[in-house]
Amino acid sequence: LAQILAIFGDKNLNILQQVNKSRGDVAYNVVDVELVDGIDWPEVQKALTTVPEVISSRFILGDTSLGGFGYAVNDPEHGYSV
């Protein structure tokens, strides 16, 4: 969780709300981040998804699709893919 929050902090993104739940070795995080202009969201998603312990991520940005991302996977055999 600290690595995930550090990525948002490095981009100066304001976290509005967060939920963290776990069961055994698997956990999920829902993070509501302030939507600001000038952020390379695909880059943020790649940084989050390539944290070694992260399996996948899903981005939902506002009411309209900003394109180029959404669901991403960090597969041990094939690496990062959107």
N, C-alpha and C positions, 0 to 999 in steps of 0.2 A: 504494500500500500504506500509506503514511503517513496518508492521509486516512481509510482504513478503520480502522486501529488507533486513530486519534484519536477516532473515534466511540465505540468500545468504552471508551476511556479516559475520555471525557467522562461516560459513564454509570457509571463506576467498576466495570466488568465485568472479571473476572479471566480472561485468556486462558490456557487450560490447555495448548493445543497448536495449532500452525498449520503449514500446508503451502502453499507458493506454487510454482506451475509455470507456465512460459510457453513459447510457440512463436510466433515472429514477433511480431506485434502483439497477440496474444490471450494472456491469462493467466487462471488460476483460482486462487482461494484457498479453502482449507478451514480454518475457524477453529473450534476447540472452546472454547466459553466456559462458564464455571461458570453453571449455572442457578440463579438467585436469585429470591426473591419480590419483588413490587413493581415489576418492570421492565415497561414498556410495550413488549413485543417487536414489535408491528406498527410502532410509532414508530421503533424501532431499525432494523428492516428497511427502512423508507422512507428513513431517513437514509443507510443504506448504498447502497441501490439508486439514489438520486438523486445520488450522486457522479457527476460528468459522464462519467468514463471507465468506469463500471460499466454493463454491458449488462443483467444480470439477477442475481437472488439466490434462494437456496432456504434456508428455515429448517426445521430438524428439531429439535424441542425435547423431549427426554426420550422416555419410552416411550409417552406419550399425547398426542394432539393437543390443543393449547391453543386452537385455532380462530382463524379470521379471517385467516390468512396461510399461507404455505408457499412458493409460487413467485411471484416478482414480477419485473416487466419495466420498464425505463426506455426507452421507445420515443421516438426523437427527434421523431416527428410527433404522438404521442398522449400523451406524458408517462408518469407512473408509473401502473401498474395491477397489481393482485393477481389 
